[in-house]
Amino acid sequence: MSTAHGSLSRGLTIPPGTSGTAGSFGRMFPDLQARKPTGLEMAKRFGLPGGLMDGGQTTDDQQNRGFPSGFTYFGQFIDHDLTLDATSSFDRQADPNGLVDFRSPRLDMDNVYGTGPVVSGHLYDPKSHGTKLRHSREGVDLARTDDGVALIGDPRNDENLILAQLHLAMIKFHNRVVDLVQAGKITDALGEHLAPKPPDEPDDEQPGATLEQLLDVDNYYNDLFAKAQQLVRWHYQWVIVHQFLPTVADAAVVRDVESHGPKFYRPGRWPFIPAEFAVAAFRFGHPTVRSSYRVNENFTGKIFPDDPEAGTTPRIDLRGGPVDAEHALDFTLFFDVGQRKKPQYAKRIDATLNSQLLDLPVSAVPGAKDGALARPVASLVVRNLLRSETQGLPSGQDVARKIGEVPLTDEQLGTEGPVYLWYYVLKEAEVLADGRHLGPVGSRLVAEVLIGILDADPTSYRSAFPAWRPTLALGDRDFDLAALLRIAGVIDER
């Protein structure tokens, strides 16, 4: 769901087929022919301001009252956990089987943890022996350099204020779980308590500290981190399967995939991210972005400033960067947390985007420059459609037929001939589900990949412990994002 992508070089080449190497992209339907490219002019007809996909400014009647607006950004967080295409371009052909994914094809939160406390030590608090993640001293922002650069596992999670604050909540969730495990108040994912803390924690330079003592301390903190991390990951994965997917997709399709496994996504021994998912279906979140958001009781901001030359201070919009306490996110405005206050809702999933996404500030678009190409390159729609052509995605109608669905008609699609897969997924949600959730094609692609990735990961709860149930639920409620946010301490525990 990110607007940022790389350019130019092609990645590691692997043989074409249904799967690639770990950390690669591939194809879900390798036997389907690519939709015949229609080039820049057709993409502009769809995606420039005033074009077919221009939805104007978000209005009340466009809201999806079953879709709290925070799920737009939770989906972006998931996307950044799974995919980072730093080599492909929307103006050069690129076989997905030859593109490197710079994120692991696992729902393991490597966008938060990096490669762990040893290799990514700058992400961790040294006072905690590397068991906790860093954030700002005041706790209202991510840890940053003196220049304001976020110290996080994936810099894209500082692209906008809402995502950055959600990333901060995930950091606080991990840190709170560390505290609870260490205090013996909760068990690990398998129901076991952490081994007793060593009675002494000798300093490396303390006279008389033996190697055995030092190793005992290291082993203790390694065990603490591993147990807390597994709990965090499994609860995050549970939320994806049991709350996120039923919110964004057809619940019947999700139940079918959860019970019987994927029919079309076959990762085999080497999980990969299908281009049909990464470049089309999982970009369903773009239409759900509102023009503006109420961030807290005293601050409302547009996603981008009206003046593209506007500075970042004082803050008037929701671009990324340092966050002061007065701009901190009130999560009750973004998720249903069971209180009287209702959240803001996302825009419906349909084949239109709010106008600001069709004319992004040049500073927000990698590769955009002043001149003849600036305007089309600055449209998120144009970028998405051209990228789908350079990666040879099949048409939406062909994918529908492949999974056994009757394709939408030209009249339903509002255009003629084979259409871009991304546009088809959005139009299907609009026509068949009134924009409340994805239709049968979009639901199948999204559910199969997310659940299929968990099934292919030997460390996920679905693979390692299928009977596992969340152990951090509060009261009688099932574990959900509200429980996660309460444990993180970013909303009241009630």
C-alpha positions, 0 to 999 in steps of 0.5 A, a space after each residue: 500500500 506504499 507509494 514508494 517504489 524503486 527504479 531501474 535495475 532488475 534483480 536476481 534472475 530465476 527460472 519462470 514458474 509458480 515459485 521463486 527463491 525465498 525473498 523473491 516475487 513470482 506469479 500466482 497464475 504463471 499460465 495466464 497471458 499478460 494483459 496486452 499493454 495499452 501504455 501511458 495514454 490509457 493509464 492517464 485516462 484512468 489516473 490523471 485528475 479528472 480521469 475515470 478513477 478520480 474520486 474527488 475529496 472524501 465525503 460522508 457518503 463515501 465512508 465504509 462504516 464496517 471498516 475503521 480507518 486504522 485498517 488502511 494503515 494496518 494493511 500498509 504495515 502488513 505490506 511493508 512486512 512482506 514486500 520491498 521491491 527496490 529494483 523494478 520500475 513502472 517504465 521498464 519491463 520486469 519479470 516478477 520471477 526475477 525481482 528480489 523482495 527485500 523483505 522476508 516472505 513471512 509475517 514476522 514483523 521484520 519491518 519492526 525487528 530488523 535482523 534482531 538485536 545483534 545485527 540491528 542493534 541501533 533499533 534496541 534499547 541497550 539498557 534492556 540488554 537488547 530485549 526492548 525496542 527503542 522509541 523517543 524518550 517521551 514515548 510519543 514518537 519513534 526514536 530518531 537521529 538528530 536529523 529526524 530520521 526514524 530508527 526503525 526496521 523499514 523507513 517506509 513506516 515513517 511515510 505518514 504520521 498514522 503509520 508511524 504512530 501504529 509502528 510505535 504502538 507495535 514497539 510498545 506492544 513488544 516492550 510491554 510483553 517483555 515486561 510481562 514475561 520477565 515479571 512472570 505475569 504471563 507465560 510464553 506462547 507454549 504456556 511455559 514461564 521464563 526461567 528464573 532470572 540469574 541472581 547476579 548480572 556481572 558487568 563485563 569488566 567486574 573483577 571475578 566475573 566468570 565466562 559462565 556467569 556472563 553466558 548465563 546472563 546472555 542466555 537469559 536475555 536471549 531467551 526473554 527476547 525470543 519468548 516475547 518476540 514469538 508471543 508478539 508475532 503470533 498475536 499479530 498473525 492471529 489478528 491478521 487472520 481473524 480480524 483484518 481479513 474478515 474486515 477487508 475480504 469476504 468472510 466466507 472466502 476467508 473461512 474457506 481458505 482458513 479451513 482448507 488452505 489455498 487453492 491457487 497460491 502454491 509456494 512449495 518449499 520456497 515462499 514468494 510474493 505473487 505479483 498479482 497480490 503485491 502489484 494488484 490485489 493488496 493495493 486495495 487499500 489505496 482507495 480507502 485513504 481519506 482526504 483528511 483525518 482527525 488525529 486527536 481532539 485538537 488536530 485534524 490534517 490532510 494527508 498532504 498539504 495544499 501547498 506542495 512547497 509547505 514546510 513540515 513545521 508547524 505541522 499542518 498535514 500527515 506527512 511522516 517525520 517527527 511527532 510532537 505530543 500535540 499531534 500524537 494519534 488518538 487510536 480510538 479515532 481509528 479503531 473500534 475499541 469498544 468505547 462510546 466514541 466511534 472511529 472514523 471510517 475509511 473510504 469505501 473500496 471502489 475504483 476511485 481514489 481521493 484526488 490528492 493521490 492523483 497529484 502527489 507532491 513531487 517530494 513524495 514520489 521517487 523519480 518524479 521531476 519537474 517537467 513533462 513527466 511530472 504530472 503522470 508520474 505523480 499520480 498513484 493510479 498511473 504508477 500502479 497501472 504502468 507497473 502492472 503492465 511492466 510486470 506482465 499481469 493478466 487481465 482481471 477477467 482472465 483471473 476471474 475465469 481462472 478461479 471459477 468466477 463469472 467475470 464482470 461485464 463491460 457495463 459493470 466495469 465502466 470500460 471495454 475490453 480486458 482491464 487491469 487486474 488492480 482496477 478489476 479488483 476495485 471495481 468488483 468490490 464496488 459492484 458486488 460488495 457495495 465497497 464494503 469489502 473485497 469481492 470474490 477475486 480480490 478476497 481469494 487473492 488476498 486471503 490465499 497469500 496471507 494465509 498461505 504465507 503463514 502455512 508455509 512458515 514453519 515458525 508461524 502459529 498455523 504451522 508450529 502450533 495450529 491449536 494455539 489460541 491467543 493468551 493475551 486476550 483481555 476479559 471475555 473478548 477475543 484478541 484483536 487490535 483493541 486488546 493489542 493497543 491496550 496492552 501497548 498502553 496507547 489506549 486505556 485498559 478498560 
